[in-house]
Amino acid sequence: MDQAPGSRPDDAHSGLPVCYRHPDRETGIRCTRCERPICPECMVSASVGFQCPECVRGGPGAGPAPAASRPRTIAGGAVAADPRLLTKILIGINLAVFLAVQVRSSLLDSLVLIGQWPPAPFTPTEGVAEGEWYRMVTSVFTHEEIWHLGFNMLSLWWLGGPLEQALGRVRYLTLYLVSGLAGSALSYLVASPGTATLGASGAIFGLFGATAVLMRRLRYDMRPIIALLVINLIFTFGMSGISWQAHIGGLVAGVVMGYGMVHAPRERRALVQFGTCGLVFAVIVVLTLLRTVQLT
């Protein structure tokens, strides 16, 4: 069996590659551009992650230049000047909707996720089953209690910023929205039709899943994110009034899309990444249609 460049015979025992410039030093960090293993002495801090000295200088040993003139993230997205811009905008939208609900409480009934209310044969009815598809999106940005909003927005700031920086804006926004829709879809499918569901938790759990995948890809210590995820799952199943369906739906979608984004082969990166997101979205549509047929 051939050895990968920059490795040595005893790597099979340690599980880690060695720095390509210092063969006696094991490392779990790779250059974000050429993906060669680099030790702490060789790594140069870049906009996202670290690069090797050759890639920073652009010399003969540098990795292949990105397709675009701008530097790219580990997932192939463009590196932005403000790596948290979309996260700030998402927080702003959630806050704006919350304030609107506080000013006009009747608005809440039109934004939350309801499968069908009241149940047939009573008329008129309202809900997703009655054609109000928009509720699957608006519910992701709607909060009624200040503590609910605060907890979700703190989680969004903590998880969203690093993910936006690592994935790029387009991939990050796709991950957030589709994860939120996945949480809505599972809630619509499993929960009682008259149950009102709201909050960004499905999207947040999608960010949890994608963060875990990204940290594993970068060989970071996963114990902090796993511990935090376990704590959140304990609250999810241990407290009443929490939509576990939204949390699990978002988490599964985030893991699947996150894996597709950070493990996509360079030569077919966009196809694999957005193909994975498209597949998850297609499953959401199918589940939604099946539940609608069942209720009507």
Backbone bond lengths (Angstrom), bond angles and torsions (degrees), N, CA, C in turn:
res aa  C-N    CA-C-N  psi(-1)  N-CA   C-N-CA  omega(-1)  CA-C   N-CA-C  phi
1 M - - - 1.463 - - 1.520 108.92 -
2 D 1.335 117.63 132.02 1.450 121.82 -179.17 1.520 110.00 -74.06
3 Q 1.335 115.26 147.94 1.455 120.93 176.72 1.510 109.74 -91.34
4 A 1.343 115.96 145.62 1.459 119.87 176.27 1.513 108.87 -72.96
5 P 1.360 118.42 149.84 1.456 121.07 178.30 1.523 110.58 -57.77
6 G 1.308 115.93 139.82 1.450 120.98 177.91 1.506 114.06 81.96
7 S 1.345 117.73 13.59 1.464 120.24 179.26 1.509 109.44 -114.63
8 R 1.324 117.05 171.02 1.458 121.29 178.90 1.514 108.35 -137.50
9 P 1.328 119.28 165.32 1.460 122.52 -172.80 1.510 113.90 -56.75
10 D 1.360 119.64 -33.51 1.451 118.70 -175.29 1.515 113.08 -88.17
11 D 1.362 117.90 7.55 1.455 121.00 178.04 1.507 111.38 -62.27
12 A 1.333 116.81 -30.66 1.460 120.11 -177.96 1.508 111.18 -60.86
13 H 1.358 116.23 -25.37 1.449 119.74 -179.53 1.521 111.26 -86.61
14 S 1.346 117.73 -38.19 1.457 120.87 -177.88 1.514 111.65 -83.19
15 G 1.329 116.78 -29.25 1.461 120.26 -178.94 1.512 112.93 81.79
16 L 1.324 118.85 -0.11 1.458 121.86 -178.91 1.527 110.47 -118.31
17 P 1.351 116.99 144.58 1.467 119.57 174.19 1.521 109.69 -76.38
18 V 1.310 116.21 175.43 1.461 120.77 178.29 1.503 109.34 -115.58
19 C 1.320 115.76 154.75 1.463 121.97 179.22 1.529 109.58 -57.54
20 Y 1.334 116.79 134.17 1.463 119.16 -177.00 1.523 112.11 -70.05
21 R 1.341 117.31 -16.88 1.459 120.89 178.05 1.524 112.13 -99.85
22 H 1.337 116.71 -20.13 1.458 122.01 -179.89 1.525 108.61 -133.20
23 P 1.327 118.11 86.45 1.475 122.39 -174.40 1.525 114.93 -60.36
24 D 1.340 117.84 -12.28 1.462 119.64 -179.40 1.532 112.45 -92.50
25 R 1.321 117.16 3.03 1.472 120.35 -175.50 1.529 110.50 -118.62
26 E 1.313 115.98 120.66 1.455 120.54 176.02 1.525 109.92 -80.47
27 T 1.317 116.98 151.58 1.460 120.55 -179.27 1.524 110.42 -155.85
28 G 1.313 115.12 151.19 1.466 120.47 175.58 1.508 111.65 -107.97
29 I 1.337 117.38 6.71 1.458 122.16 -178.12 1.515 109.80 -104.30
30 R 1.325 115.22 140.04 1.468 121.08 176.82 1.519 110.20 -124.90
31 C 1.312 115.97 152.18 1.459 121.81 175.22 1.530 108.20 -62.63
32 T 1.325 117.61 130.04 1.461 120.42 -177.91 1.520 112.82 -70.89
33 R 1.334 116.86 -10.47 1.461 119.38 -179.58 1.522 112.32 -100.13
34 C 1.328 117.19 -53.99 1.472 119.76 -178.08 1.521 112.77 -100.83
35 E 1.353 116.82 -10.62 1.461 123.60 176.60 1.525 114.16 67.56
36 R 1.342 117.55 19.90 1.457 119.90 172.96 1.521 109.70 -79.38
37 P 1.338 118.97 143.46 1.470 120.70 178.77 1.519 111.13 -67.16
38 I 1.326 116.59 137.87 1.462 121.63 -179.23 1.525 109.29 -135.77
39 C 1.331 116.29 142.88 1.456 122.27 179.47 1.529 109.11 -89.76
40 P 1.338 118.93 169.75 1.463 120.94 -178.76 1.525 113.92 -55.90
41 E 1.326 117.54 -32.38 1.462 119.57 -179.60 1.522 111.82 -69.24
42 C 1.325 116.84 -30.17 1.465 120.59 -175.55 1.523 113.39 -93.45
43 M 1.315 118.18 -22.31 1.459 119.95 -174.06 1.525 111.16 -71.35
44 V 1.329 114.32 137.51 1.460 122.21 177.49 1.519 107.54 -117.74
45 S 1.311 116.86 124.75 1.467 120.66 -177.24 1.526 110.14 -62.57
46 A 1.346 115.38 129.28 1.459 121.65 178.13 1.522 108.67 -117.93
47 S 1.336 116.25 -177.66 1.463 120.28 -179.54 1.513 110.62 -58.31
48 V 1.339 116.33 -38.51 1.463 121.95 175.86 1.514 108.02 -132.07
49 G 1.324 117.53 116.32 1.456 120.59 178.48 1.519 112.26 74.28
50 F 1.332 115.59 -146.23 1.459 122.09 -177.47 1.527 110.08 -132.61
51 Q 1.333 116.00 153.39 1.459 122.10 176.08 1.526 108.97 -123.69
52 C 1.334 113.89 158.22 1.459 118.92 177.12 1.532 109.30 -81.26
53 P 1.336 118.01 162.11 1.471 120.69 -178.29 1.529 113.17 -57.44
54 E 1.352 118.40 -38.72 1.459 120.71 -178.62 1.521 111.89 -64.64
55 C 1.335 116.84 -41.92 1.464 119.49 -179.83 1.522 111.41 -68.38
56 V 1.331 116.50 -33.54 1.466 119.73 177.77 1.518 110.29 -66.14
57 R 1.360 115.77 -42.41 1.470 119.75 -179.81 1.518 112.35 -78.66
58 G 1.352 116.31 -22.13 1.460 118.97 -176.63 1.505 112.68 72.05
59 G 1.345 116.88 27.34 1.456 121.60 -177.68 1.511 113.13 -79.80
60 P 1.364 116.70 -168.89 1.477 121.59 -177.15 1.522 113.17 -59.77
61 G 1.329 117.78 -30.65 1.458 119.47 -177.89 1.516 114.28 -88.23
62 A 1.323 116.09 2.84 1.462 118.90 -176.30 1.514 111.15 -68.95
63 G 1.305 115.07 154.26 1.460 120.73 177.22 1.508 110.77 -70.58
64 P 1.339 117.60 171.46 1.448 121.01 -179.00 1.518 111.42 -61.59
65 A 1.300 116.52 138.68 1.463 121.66 -179.29 1.513 110.29 -66.32
66 P 1.332 118.12 146.45 1.450 120.67 177.82 1.518 111.24 -62.59
67 A 1.351 115.13 158.14 1.455 119.82 -177.86 1.514 110.72 -63.43
68 A 1.331 117.95 -36.33 1.449 121.24 179.89 1.523 109.39 -98.88
69 S 1.341 116.37 165.91 1.450 119.89 -177.90 1.523 111.27 -73.21
70 R 1.323 116.73 -24.73 1.451 120.13 -179.60 1.527 109.98 -83.63
71 P 1.352 117.27 150.41 1.469 119.86 177.02 1.521 110.76 -63.44
72 R 1.316 116.16 153.25 1.461 121.44 -176.38 1.529 110.57 -114.38
73 T 1.335 115.24 154.44 1.449 120.94 176.33 1.525 109.40 -80.86
74 I 1.331 116.70 177.38 1.460 120.63 179.92 1.524 111.62 -62.24
75 A 1.342 116.92 -25.36 1.462 121.07 178.93 1.522 112.35 -94.55
76 G 1.334 117.38 1.99 1.454 120.34 178.41 1.504 115.03 94.40
77 G 1.334 118.31 2.51 1.454 121.02 178.60 1.519 111.42 -79.98
78 A 1.322 115.83 161.63 1.461 120.52 178.67 1.523 109.93 -74.52
79 V 1.324 116.60 138.49 1.460 121.70 177.70 1.525 108.45 -78.66
80 A 1.339 116.74 123.03 1.454 122.08 -176.18 1.525 111.50 -97.45
81 A 1.323 115.61 156.37 1.462 120.00 179.02 1.524 110.97 -65.83
82 D 1.328 116.58 -38.84 1.463 121.44 176.30 1.523 107.73 -111.49
83 P 1.332 118.34 99.78 1.468 120.95 -175.20 1.516 114.36 -71.71
84 R 1.327 118.78 -4.35 1.460 121.66 -179.69 1.529 112.73 -117.59
85 L 1.316 117.86 15.81 1.462 120.48 -174.87 1.523 112.16 -59.58
86 L 1.328 118.16 -50.13 1.460 121.24 -178.78 1.528 111.05 -65.42
87 T 1.312 116.90 -37.09 1.461 119.89 177.68 1.518 110.26 -61.38
88 K 1.318 117.40 -42.40 1.462 121.51 177.32 1.528 110.74 -63.12
89 I 1.336 116.57 -41.91 1.465 120.32 -179.89 1.522 110.88 -64.84
90 L 1.337 117.53 -42.70 1.462 121.33 178.90 1.529 110.92 -62.85
91 I 1.316 116.97 -41.83 1.463 120.44 176.91 1.522 109.74 -63.36
92 G 1.330 116.65 -40.54 1.459 120.81 178.97 1.522 112.10 -62.70
93 I 1.332 117.54 -40.90 1.464 120.87 178.86 1.524 110.68 -64.70
94 N 1.327 116.61 -44.80 1.466 120.42 178.19 1.526 111.27 -60.65
95 L 1.312 116.51 -42.05 1.464 121.04 179.56 1.522 111.08 -66.29
96 A 1.336 116.97 -41.14 1.459 121.01 -179.94 1.531 111.29 -63.38
97 V 1.330 116.66 -42.98 1.463 120.52 178.61 1.529 110.16 -64.86
98 F 1.330 116.82 -40.39 1.466 120.77 178.83 1.527 110.84 -60.58
99 L 1.331 116.67 -45.55 1.464 120.71 179.61 1.522 110.93 -64.71
100 A 1.334 116.81 -38.37 1.461 120.47 178.94 1.529 111.05 -63.51
101 V 1.345 115.88 -39.01 1.469 120.57 178.68 1.526 110.48 -67.68
102 Q 1.337 117.49 -36.35 1.456 120.15 178.92 1.522 111.49 -67.46
103 V 1.323 116.37 -35.54 1.465 120.75 179.43 1.524 111.28 -74.59
104 R 1.340 115.42 -40.47 1.461 120.44 -178.36 1.521 108.46 -129.54
105 S 1.308 116.99 92.22 1.460 122.53 -173.71 1.524 112.47 -63.09
106 S 1.328 118.22 -28.85 1.466 120.67 -179.33 1.522 111.95 -65.68
107 L 1.342 116.25 -18.71 1.465 120.51 179.42 1.518 111.35 -65.22
108 L 1.329 116.24 -27.97 1.462 120.71 -176.93 1.526 111.75 -58.52
109 D 1.336 117.25 -41.23 1.464 120.95 -177.79 1.520 112.51 -62.49
110 S 1.322 116.98 -24.41 1.463 120.68 -178.16 1.525 112.90 -89.68
111 L 1.341 117.69 -10.66 1.464 121.07 -174.17 1.523 113.94 -108.05
112 V 1.331 118.24 -29.38 1.458 120.69 -175.11 1.526 111.15 -69.88
113 L 1.318 115.00 161.35 1.469 121.06 178.52 1.525 109.50 -84.58
114 I 1.329 116.34 114.88 1.461 122.87 174.11 1.523 107.25 -129.48
115 G 1.320 116.00 127.40 1.458 119.06 179.66 1.515 111.72 -67.34
116 Q 1.336 116.11 -50.64 1.459 121.30 179.43 1.526 108.56 -165.11
117 W 1.343 116.18 126.68 1.459 119.60 179.28 1.523 109.98 -150.90
118 P 1.321 118.49 133.78 1.465 124.86 -13.43 1.515 111.06 -73.08
119 P 1.317 118.12 165.84 1.473 119.82 -178.63 1.520 111.73 -67.32
120 A 1.335 114.87 153.52 1.465 120.08 176.87 1.527 108.76 -59.03
121 P 1.343 119.85 146.94 1.473 126.87 14.75 1.515 113.93 -95.57
122 F 1.355 118.55 13.21 1.455 120.01 -179.10 1.523 110.36 -70.65
123 T 1.307 115.65 140.89 1.462 121.16 179.00 1.529 108.75 -137.08
124 P 1.346 118.87 152.78 1.465 124.95 -3.57 1.528 111.30 -77.91
125 T 1.287 116.48 154.90 1.457 122.27 177.90 1.521 110.07 -112.86
126 E 1.318 115.36 162.49 1.459 120.64 177.31 1.519 109.32 -138.86
127 G 1.317 116.94 162.48 1.457 120.95 179.00 1.519 111.77 132.71
128 V 1.312 114.51 179.42 1.464 120.65 -178.36 1.526 110.57 -61.37
129 A 1.322 117.01 -39.59 1.466 120.58 -179.15 1.518 112.46 -63.92
130 E 1.335 116.53 -20.58 1.471 120.96 179.17 1.522 111.80 -94.53
131 G 1.320 117.03 13.81 1.458 120.72 176.59 1.520 114.85 97.93
132 E 1.326 118.08 3.43 1.463 120.48 179.48 1.532 109.92 -88.07
133 W 1.340 114.88 66.29 1.457 121.32 -176.00 1.524 112.79 -63.78
134 Y 1.323 115.66 -27.46 1.464 120.17 -176.91 1.526 112.12 -57.86
135 R 1.344 117.16 -25.28 1.460 120.72 -178.34 1.532 112.15 -60.11
136 M 1.304 117.75 -28.07 1.466 120.63 -179.55 1.525 111.13 -67.43
137 V 1.337 116.41 -23.34 1.466 121.05 177.86 1.520 110.99 -96.53
138 T 1.339 117.30 -48.22 1.463 119.61 -175.84 1.525 112.18 -63.24
139 S 1.326 116.96 -31.99 1.469 119.55 -179.80 1.526 111.88 -64.32
140 V 1.332 117.07 -27.25 1.469 121.54 -179.53 1.530 111.00 -69.26
141 F 1.329 117.31 -22.69 1.470 121.57 -178.28 1.531 112.30 -107.73
142 T 1.323 117.61 10.18 1.462 121.40 -173.65 1.523 111.41 -110.69
143 H 1.337 115.80 132.33 1.466 123.12 175.59 1.521 108.24 -136.90
144 E 1.324 115.53 143.73 1.459 120.35 179.68 1.521 111.66 -104.49
145 E 1.323 117.46 -38.09 1.456 121.89 -177.46 1.527 110.71 -101.28
146 I 1.336 116.33 143.88 1.459 121.22 -178.16 1.513 111.84 -65.27
147 W 1.342 118.36 -36.02 1.460 120.36 179.96 1.527 111.09 -66.82
148 H 1.351 115.85 -36.04 1.469 120.56 178.44 1.524 110.12 -64.79
149 L 1.325 115.85 -47.23 1.461 120.50 177.61 1.521 110.99 -60.88
150 G 1.342 116.46 -47.53 1.461 120.24 -176.68 1.519 112.62 -61.08
151 F 1.320 117.13 -44.51 1.464 120.63 -179.26 1.524 111.01 -63.78
152 N 1.339 116.36 -45.29 1.465 119.35 -179.15 1.524 112.15 -67.03
153 M 1.326 117.70 -38.49 1.461 119.92 -178.13 1.535 111.48 -72.21
154 L 1.332 116.97 -34.52 1.465 118.83 174.17 1.527 110.42 -63.96
155 S 1.320 116.52 -41.00 1.469 120.62 178.03 1.521 110.40 -65.62
156 L 1.334 116.04 -39.90 1.467 119.80 178.93 1.521 110.84 -63.75
157 W 1.317 117.48 -41.11 1.464 120.50 179.92 1.531 110.82 -67.16
158 W 1.332 116.29 -41.57 1.459 120.59 -177.07 1.526 111.82 -70.07
159 L 1.329 117.20 -41.86 1.464 121.30 -177.72 1.519 112.25 -89.83
160 G 1.326 116.46 -37.99 1.457 120.25 -171.71 1.512 114.41 -67.88
161 G 1.340 116.86 -42.34 1.461 119.45 -177.56 1.523 113.59 -57.05
162 P 1.336 118.25 -55.40 1.469 119.38 179.07 1.527 113.01 -61.31
163 L 1.336 117.23 -36.53 1.473 119.21 179.05 1.522 111.46 -68.65
164 E 1.324 116.60 -41.71 1.464 119.63 177.58 1.517 110.51 -60.72
165 Q 1.316 116.32 -38.61 1.461 121.03 178.88 1.520 111.54 -68.35
166 A 1.329 116.73 -38.18 1.463 120.74 -176.20 1.524 113.02 -80.05
167 L 1.328 117.40 -34.71 1.467 120.67 -175.06 1.529 113.01 -94.97
168 G 1.313 117.54 -29.40 1.453 120.31 -170.74 1.524 108.71 95.65
169 R 1.311 116.49 158.46 1.463 120.73 -170.53 1.519 114.24 -64.28
170 V 1.324 117.34 -46.38 1.471 119.74 -175.62 1.523 110.49 -63.50
171 R 1.328 117.38 -47.17 1.467 120.95 -179.17 1.529 111.12 -66.50
172 Y 1.315 116.34 -38.47 1.460 120.66 179.69 1.526 111.09 -64.88
173 L 1.329 117.26 -45.82 1.460 120.52 179.64 1.521 110.86 -64.62
174 T 1.326 116.92 -39.72 1.467 120.38 176.93 1.520 110.78 -61.20
175 L 1.326 116.17 -45.00 1.470 120.80 178.33 1.516 111.19 -58.95
176 Y 1.310 117.36 -45.84 1.460 121.86 -177.10 1.528 111.34 -64.20
177 L 1.313 117.21 -49.79 1.463 120.72 -175.39 1.529 112.29 -68.50
178 V 1.332 116.76 -44.00 1.463 119.38 -178.69 1.524 110.79 -68.85
179 S 1.336 117.88 -35.50 1.464 120.37 175.75 1.522 110.55 -63.78
180 G 1.331 116.32 -41.81 1.454 119.90 177.13 1.519 111.69 -62.09
181 L 1.332 116.88 -41.79 1.460 121.33 177.66 1.522 111.47 -65.29
182 A 1.328 116.67 -36.94 1.469 120.14 178.54 1.525 110.36 -63.65
183 G 1.331 116.90 -40.29 1.456 120.08 176.32 1.522 111.22 -63.75
184 S 1.328 117.00 -41.69 1.462 120.81 177.51 1.520 111.06 -63.74
185 A 1.333 116.43 -41.29 1.465 120.39 -177.35 1.523 111.76 -64.40
186 L 1.333 116.87 -43.37 1.468 119.03 -179.62 1.530 110.54 -69.09
187 S 1.332 116.98 -36.30 1.466 119.71 176.04 1.522 110.36 -63.12
188 Y 1.319 116.46 -44.92 1.465 122.03 179.37 1.526 110.84 -62.29
189 L 1.324 116.52 -37.49 1.461 121.20 -176.41 1.520 112.68 -74.42
190 V 1.336 117.23 -40.65 1.463 120.98 -169.05 1.526 113.37 -102.49
191 A 1.334 117.16 -39.66 1.458 120.09 -174.46 1.525 111.36 -70.98
192 S 1.314 115.72 162.43 1.459 120.93 175.80 1.525 109.65 -59.62
193 P 1.331 118.61 139.29 1.467 121.25 -175.47 1.524 113.64 -55.74
194 G 1.324 117.30 -29.92 1.453 120.35 -177.77 1.508 114.59 -89.60
195 T 1.320 117.93 2.80 1.463 122.04 -179.57 1.525 110.43 -76.75
196 A 1.324 116.48 126.62 1.464 121.17 177.72 1.522 109.51 -89.11
197 T 1.325 116.46 125.32 1.465 122.16 -178.70 1.525 109.19 -121.93
198 L 1.321 116.93 137.86 1.455 120.72 179.05 1.523 109.97 -153.97
199 G 1.319 115.65 159.82 1.457 120.85 177.13 1.517 113.40 117.70
200 A 1.319 114.93 158.93 1.466 122.19 -177.46 1.518 112.90 -88.44
201 S 1.340 117.64 11.11 1.462 120.29 -173.17 1.519 113.36 -60.56
202 G 1.335 117.94 -37.93 1.457 120.12 179.05 1.517 111.12 -60.32
203 A 1.339 116.81 -45.48 1.457 120.63 178.25 1.522 111.08 -65.68
204 I 1.342 116.95 -39.13 1.466 121.19 179.72 1.521 110.54 -63.15
205 F 1.324 116.94 -43.02 1.462 119.64 178.41 1.533 110.67 -66.23
206 G 1.319 117.24 -30.26 1.463 119.93 173.33 1.520 111.01 -62.65
207 L 1.337 116.78 -39.69 1.461 120.97 176.20 1.527 110.79 -66.16
208 F 1.332 117.18 -36.93 1.465 121.02 175.22 1.528 110.29 -57.30
209 G 1.335 115.59 -49.97 1.460 120.35 -178.21 1.516 112.58 -61.66
210 A 1.330 116.44 -45.06 1.461 120.25 -179.52 1.526 111.40 -67.47
211 T 1.333 117.39 -35.01 1.464 120.82 178.03 1.521 111.08 -64.11
212 A 1.333 116.32 -42.15 1.469 120.15 178.32 1.526 110.70 -61.48
213 V 1.334 117.10 -42.74 1.461 121.05 178.97 1.524 110.69 -64.33
214 L 1.328 116.96 -43.09 1.462 121.01 -179.83 1.524 111.22 -64.17
215 M 1.321 117.36 -43.35 1.463 120.13 -179.76 1.525 111.40 -64.22
216 R 1.320 116.32 -36.70 1.464 119.17 176.93 1.530 110.65 -67.48
217 R 1.325 116.04 -38.42 1.471 120.75 178.71 1.530 111.01 -63.57
218 L 1.337 117.20 -36.66 1.464 121.52 -179.11 1.527 112.88 -89.29
219 R 1.347 116.44 1.08 1.461 122.62 179.13 1.522 112.06 62.41
220 Y 1.345 116.26 34.79 1.454 120.45 174.93 1.527 110.14 -82.53
221 D 1.320 115.39 164.88 1.459 120.71 175.91 1.529 108.49 -68.54
222 M 1.334 117.08 116.20 1.457 121.47 -175.00 1.520 113.39 -90.56
223 R 1.309 118.01 -3.31 1.468 119.63 -176.33 1.524 113.22 -60.68
224 P 1.345 120.32 -40.61 1.474 118.79 179.94 1.533 112.55 -62.89
225 I 1.327 117.78 -46.18 1.462 119.81 -177.24 1.526 110.82 -69.45
226 I 1.326 117.23 -36.06 1.471 119.82 178.12 1.524 110.19 -66.68
227 A 1.327 116.97 -42.45 1.466 120.33 178.97 1.522 111.05 -61.96
228 L 1.324 116.26 -43.19 1.462 120.06 179.75 1.523 111.28 -65.76
229 L 1.326 116.09 -39.39 1.457 120.23 179.06 1.529 110.86 -65.68
230 V 1.322 116.68 -42.28 1.470 120.71 179.02 1.532 110.38 -62.13
231 I 1.326 116.72 -42.41 1.466 120.34 178.53 1.527 110.64 -60.33
232 N 1.320 116.37 -43.65 1.461 120.42 179.87 1.524 111.72 -66.16
233 L 1.331 116.96 -36.73 1.465 119.72 178.28 1.530 110.99 -69.23
234 I 1.335 117.15 -33.74 1.466 120.37 176.21 1.527 110.33 -62.42
235 F 1.343 115.79 -44.29 1.458 119.44 176.59 1.524 111.13 -65.23
236 T 1.335 116.24 -37.13 1.460 120.65 -178.42 1.517 111.46 -59.50
237 F 1.337 116.84 -46.44 1.458 120.71 -175.80 1.528 113.11 -95.42
238 G 1.332 116.57 -10.82 1.451 118.91 -176.36 1.518 114.98 -99.37
239 M 1.328 117.29 -11.13 1.458 120.81 -178.36 1.521 110.08 -117.77
240 S 1.304 115.61 144.92 1.461 119.99 177.61 1.528 109.78 -81.22
241 G 1.314 115.64 158.26 1.453 120.45 177.78 1.515 114.48 81.96
242 I 1.330 117.49 6.44 1.468 121.52 178.66 1.525 108.81 -109.25
243 S 1.319 116.16 131.84 1.462 121.03 -179.42 1.526 109.75 -80.86
244 W 1.333 116.46 94.91 1.462 119.17 178.25 1.521 110.38 -66.03
245 Q 1.330 116.95 -27.40 1.464 120.29 179.67 1.525 110.78 -61.59
246 A 1.340 117.28 -44.62 1.464 120.69 179.26 1.519 111.24 -64.25
247 H 1.333 116.82 -40.39 1.458 120.83 -179.02 1.534 111.35 -65.22
248 I 1.319 116.24 -47.49 1.464 119.64 -177.53 1.527 110.80 -70.40
249 G 1.328 117.07 -40.15 1.464 119.49 177.54 1.514 112.10 -59.67
250 G 1.339 116.67 -44.96 1.462 120.10 178.57 1.510 112.24 -66.91
251 L 1.329 116.65 -39.81 1.468 120.75 -178.93 1.525 111.49 -62.98
252 V 1.320 117.01 -47.72 1.467 120.32 -179.43 1.522 110.39 -62.79
253 A 1.325 117.07 -44.23 1.458 120.24 179.20 1.524 111.22 -62.42
254 G 1.342 116.64 -40.61 1.463 120.28 -179.79 1.513 112.62 -64.71
255 V 1.325 116.60 -40.28 1.470 120.20 178.55 1.522 110.51 -64.31
256 V 1.329 116.90 -46.53 1.468 120.65 -177.95 1.526 110.97 -63.87
257 M 1.326 117.25 -49.36 1.468 120.04 -179.28 1.518 111.47 -68.27
258 G 1.338 117.30 -38.67 1.457 120.03 178.15 1.518 111.86 -61.19
259 Y 1.327 116.01 -41.43 1.468 119.66 178.81 1.530 110.29 -63.29
260 G 1.325 115.83 -43.94 1.463 118.87 179.09 1.517 112.45 -62.95
261 M 1.329 117.01 -34.06 1.460 120.28 -176.68 1.521 113.10 -75.35
262 V 1.328 117.93 -43.10 1.465 119.32 -174.21 1.521 113.68 -92.11
263 H 1.326 117.87 -12.99 1.463 120.49 179.24 1.525 112.94 -110.15
264 A 1.313 117.67 4.44 1.463 120.13 179.91 1.526 110.15 -64.77
265 P 1.341 118.62 135.01 1.468 120.74 177.89 1.521 110.62 -63.90
266 R 1.316 115.56 142.59 1.460 120.86 -174.34 1.524 112.89 -55.22
267 E 1.351 116.76 -39.88 1.468 119.68 -174.63 1.528 112.85 -72.63
268 R 1.349 118.02 -20.75 1.476 120.56 178.61 1.528 109.79 -128.91
269 R 1.313 115.32 35.84 1.460 120.28 -170.88 1.524 112.83 -60.11
270 A 1.324 117.88 -56.28 1.471 120.83 -176.09 1.528 111.20 -62.26
271 L 1.324 117.13 -40.14 1.461 121.01 -179.34 1.530 110.79 -61.75
272 V 1.322 116.90 -47.27 1.466 120.52 -179.01 1.523 110.89 -68.04
273 Q 1.319 116.45 -43.61 1.462 120.18 -176.37 1.523 111.79 -63.12
274 F 1.324 116.36 -55.56 1.461 118.94 -176.52 1.523 111.49 -77.89
275 G 1.329 116.57 -21.71 1.456 119.29 172.33 1.522 110.86 -66.47
276 T 1.342 116.58 -40.64 1.464 121.02 176.89 1.525 110.81 -63.42
277 C 1.323 116.40 -45.02 1.470 120.37 178.54 1.528 110.63 -63.46
278 G 1.338 116.00 -39.67 1.461 119.86 178.35 1.518 112.01 -64.64
279 L 1.324 116.76 -36.78 1.460 120.61 178.52 1.525 110.73 -66.10
280 V 1.334 117.16 -43.51 1.461 120.88 177.77 1.523 110.07 -62.38
281 F 1.318 116.54 -41.84 1.467 120.24 179.27 1.525 110.93 -64.39
282 A 1.327 116.98 -38.17 1.461 120.64 178.60 1.528 110.60 -63.20
283 V 1.336 117.38 -40.27 1.465 121.06 177.06 1.530 109.92 -62.39
284 I 1.325 116.52 -40.70 1.466 120.90 177.77 1.523 110.76 -59.50
285 V 1.322 116.58 -45.85 1.461 121.15 -179.41 1.525 110.60 -62.63
286 V 1.327 116.73 -43.70 1.473 120.40 -178.52 1.527 110.49 -63.45
287 L 1.331 117.17 -45.93 1.460 120.54 -179.75 1.531 110.76 -62.63
288 T 1.318 116.13 -39.49 1.461 120.86 179.78 1.518 111.27 -64.72
289 L 1.326 116.64 -43.27 1.466 120.79 179.71 1.531 110.88 -66.86
290 L 1.319 117.05 -40.73 1.459 120.45 179.04 1.532 111.18 -61.49
291 R 1.331 116.13 -43.61 1.458 119.51 179.71 1.537 110.76 -67.13
292 T 1.311 116.87 -37.32 1.461 120.55 178.97 1.525 111.18 -63.74
293 V 1.312 115.94 -43.10 1.470 120.09 177.58 1.521 110.16 -62.23
294 Q 1.313 116.47 -39.97 1.458 121.24 -179.82 1.532 111.57 -63.67
295 L 1.314 117.16 -39.47 1.467 120.78 -176.63 1.516 113.77 -81.95
296 T 1.327 116.63 -20.29 1.461 119.02 -177.51 1.511 111.61 -109.91
